[in-house]
Structures are given as C-alpha cells and as structure tokens.
Amino acid sequence: GARVDVVVHETQPWSVATIDLMNTRLTCHNPSPNAGFTLTVSLRSPSMRLNLVDCHRKLFYDRLEDYDVFIFSEDDLRVTPKTVAAYLHETAKVQQLVGGDFQRASEFNVGIVRYEYNFPPNVVIDDKTRHASLNTTR
C-alpha cells in the first residue's frame, strides 16, 4: 500500500465547510498498515505573496529519505493521477534499461515540466527581473 501525504501552503484560512469536504472525500480505504492519506494545511503570511511557491523546498529536503516521489503543484497547474502514473511508469522503464541497478538508474531523471507564463513575449522573468512581479496578485 502507498502512503500519500499532501501539504498545502496557503495564505487564507480554509472555511469549516472546505475542511469538512476534504475530510469526507480524501480518505484511504486500503487496509494495508503502510497505506494512508494525510492532508496538512500550512497557513502562511499573506505577505509571502509570490514567494509562497518556495515553501515546499524545505519540506522536500527535510523528508528526502521518507518518500519515493515528491510532487509540487500550484493552484493553477493540474497534476492528475494519470500524470503521476505516467511518471512512475517511465521511471520503471529507466530502471529496466539499466538492468535493475537502482544506483545507476538514479543518475537519470524522468521529469514532467508544466509551466505558466502570464507576461508579454518580450518580458523575461528571472532573478534580476523578478521585481516586475511584485504587484502581481491572484
């Protein structure tokens, strides 16, 4: 059985109705003692603004040895179970290609790239121009 832990970094408190909805819909019925599902909502300061997307990094590093797969997403990116299944399938193919040598397989990276770009074509956002997004809100 698989264990799935979802952590949501949020700047607005969830309503009681939303929490109740999540509690009733996101349950694990797998009887395996290793299976399970948890949802943690981490409330952050609204002043974080666009830096909210950086909160996952510390979590990933802190739990690096605890999980096989980490998935990062945002509210406007869709990661479906089919996408995750495709990632796991392609990862297994890489392991087969290297003869089951997990150490060697770890030298390869199967990745899924999804992105958004809301600026005009002549604007490039990088570390030097990130200030252009300071007044961006959702």
N, C-alpha and C positions, 0 to 999 in steps of 0.2 A: 504494500500500500504506500501511496505517496503522502507526503506531508506538504501542505501549502500554507504559507504564512504571508498574508497581504498586509503591507504597511502603507497607509495613505497619509501623506503630509498635506495638511490643509490649513488655510488661514481663516476660515469661517467655521464656527461650531456647527455640527450637524444637528438637525432637528430630532426630536424624540421619534417622530414618525419615520425618518430615514434610518435611524438606528434600529428601530423595530423591524423595518423592512429588511435590512441587512441580516439581522439575527434570524429571521424566519426563512430567508431564501438561501443563505450561504452556510449550509451545514454539510457535514461529511457523513455519509451513511455506510462507509466502508468499515467493517468490523475489525480490520487489522489493527493491532496495537501501535503500529508505526504510522498509520494513516491519520489524517486530521486536517482541519482547516481553522485558521485563526484570522481575524481582521483587527488590526490596530489602527486607530486614527490618532495621528500625532498633530496636535494643534500648534501651529507656529504663528509668530507675529506677522500681521499684515504688512509690516514694514519690509519684510523679506522680498516682497514683490517678485520679480523675475528670478531671484536667487533661490526661490523655493525648490527649483529643479536640482539644486546641488545637495539637498538633504540626504538623498539616497546613498551618496558615496561613502560616508562614514558607516552607515548601516551595512553596506556591502563588505567593507573591509573588516568590520567587527565580527561579521558572521561568515567570513570566507570559507572556513572549514566546516560549516554546518550544513551547507546546501550544495546541490549539484548544478542548479540553474538559478540565475538571478534575472529578473525581467524588470526593466524600467519603462514606465509609460507616463503619459500626461493625459489630462482630461480631453485633449483634442486629438489624441492618437489612439488608434484601435488595435489592440493586440488580442486576437481571438484564440480560443483553444486550438483551432486548426493551425494557426501560425506557430504556436508552441509545439504542437505535434510535428510539424514540418521541421522545425529546428532540431528536435530530438531525433527524428528520422535521419536527417543529414549528418548529424553528429555520429550516429551509429554507423553510417556508411564510411565516414572517415576512419573510425576505429577498425572497421573491416579492412579497409585499404592498407592499413599499416600492420595487418596481421594480429589485431587484438592487443597490440602494445599500447597500453593507455598512456605511458610516459611519452612515447613518440607521438601519439595522437594529440596530446596536449600542446604540441608545437604548431598545430593548425587551429585556425579559428573559423568556425561556422558562424556567420553573423546575419542578422536581419537589420537592415537600415530603413528606418522610417523617419521622415522629417517634415517639417513645416517651414514655409518661408513666406512671410507676410509683408515683405518690404519690396519697393520697386526694384527692377532688374539692375539698376545702376548703384544700388546700395549693398555693400558687403558688411555684414556684422561679424566682427571678430573682437579680440581682446582690446584693440585700440579704438574701435568704434562702438563698443557696447553701450556707451553713454547715449547713443541715439535711441536706445530702447527704454531709457529711464522713465519716460512719461507714458509708457505703454500700460494699458490696463485691460482686463478681460471682462 
